[in-house]
Amino acid sequence: MGHEPEASAHDPLTALLDGVRLRLRDLNDGEPASYIPELGRVDPRLFGLSLCTLDGQVYGSGDRAVRFTAQSVSKPFVFALALADHGLENVLARVGAEPSGEAFNSIRLEPGTGRPPNPMVNAGAIVTSSLVAGDTQKARFDRILDGLSAFAGRPLTVDEAVYASECATGDRNRALAYLMHNAGSLTGDVEAELAVYFRQCSVLVTCDDLAVMHATLAGGGINPVTGERVVASRHAQHVLAVMATCGMYDASGQWMLRVGMPAKSGVSGGIGVALPSQFGIGVFSPPLEEKGNSVRGIAACHLISDQFGLHLMRATAPERRPLPPRSLHPAPLRSLRHRTRAQRAALDARAERIRVHVLQGDLDFATAEQTLRAALELPDAVGWFVLDLTRVGRIEPVAADLLRGLAAELRTRDLRMVLADPDERQAMTRTADEFPDLGRALEACEDELLTGIGLDPDIPVPLADCDLFGEADPGLRAALAEAFDTLDLAAGESVAPPQTVPLDRIVLWYVESGRLAVCADAADTVTTRRTWSAGPGAALTPADFPPRRTRKVVAERDTRCRTLTAAGFRRLREREPDAVAFLERAPLEGAETVDRGDVT
Ligand code: GLU
């Protein structure tokens, strides 16, 4: 074990932890605890520092692997086990949740009930360890040791010498326990309860263990290294809350003020810190200040919190807020559905009716509230509010709730909320229609708009009536239509890619009924990204077919196509030279796709 920081680090985070230790190397105040004689034998120069991320990466510096007894650092975890066994209310009936403002071994109990002030001081911890499920003293301790091991992600053991030393000298704890027994807050055999508590304090851990244990709390009860759920997320939250207010003995207020992260210290010199949703830290340095906290441990946590702006109460600087939502107006977006001339004209004339709002980053309270405000201020003309969640990471529960409420409110205003969300987050689907991408969401809105004005885009359009033939009279139209073959596709069938054989080559596909779409050549055509689609009235040329083999044109419904081959086109030109003029310019126009602005 080295007492000096290593000269070089392998990565920036390790370098940072080394740097913290290096800066505190000359801080030699305090003395190791000696009221438990065995603890006084420790080498005061030991100094370790570890950090565990929520994906289970453990970084460490110095004496990170040296084992020491957990002492009071075990208390939050045993509190968690008691919560898991009895629930919050039942545990609170036996032990309070108020900072005592007194020393860890304070003898004051709540007047009347005899309840100890909180689970982080000795009296409270003796009660919580007595609450852990188990019929016998051994069964209870086994559950505690297994529980602590699950938090650490490896089997932990007990330092029997420290245990014996605590047992022999723990008269103050004994006095506390008897007082509580007398007051009714500690039931059962007092000596047996104390033995469980002393053993729990004598469990051996390292800085790395403390980092993983606290990362488990920070991550909502799931051990980031083993992936095991150790306690329910709400119990992890309860524990962190009590650590934040009571974890640092009678220095808890100062700690919250200056460091601002839930933490627990122990008289052996360990401190565990958990920053919710971020990481866990373990520090070990035996010399203590007068309140029983590790001197270098406190200083290290101050440095880390200060240097990296980790205080829980700090307001996120405005420039670090997620990008605000963007409302795209005037709406430049159109789906990639092939539209007939009449449909395009109708949509162009009503561009303001469909409004798209693009969200990015994590969807938290603030972003949801901004979205809400934007939606509620939409002009009356807007009939569809499309929320693009394609670039959204996490959706906080509060944001999901607000958006669900928004969908309901918009419905009462005759405004429909539609989501584009590749992750199909179930939380949102209950009140808003959801599509796997923006193209399909827009297409659904356009279809509804068109249907509402009598231009139902799914009504079959016979070839003889199509846009392609422009001003041609009925006789000419019939002659043109005759040159086409019929191709029926069942839903799910794909269209053969254009062949290269010159004369059999199809040069024009016309959709009479049903729907075609381009999607990835995978079994799951629903969720794979789709580009254009084509319904009745659409005409496609070989140029519309995807060049890549990984994508194909599929019939999304039973579809009837009319196709014109190169040979058919040649025959037609010979027979009806006038007619061909229509065909030569029409397909491009009819098959045109619309620019989707900057969010394709
Ligand atoms: N086992 C120690 C005691 O009860 C724990 C105290 C502490 O770490 O705060 O005295």
Residues whose N, C-alpha, C, O or C-beta is under 5 A from the ligand:
A	BS01	LIG	Q71 S72 F104 N122 C201 S265 G266 V267
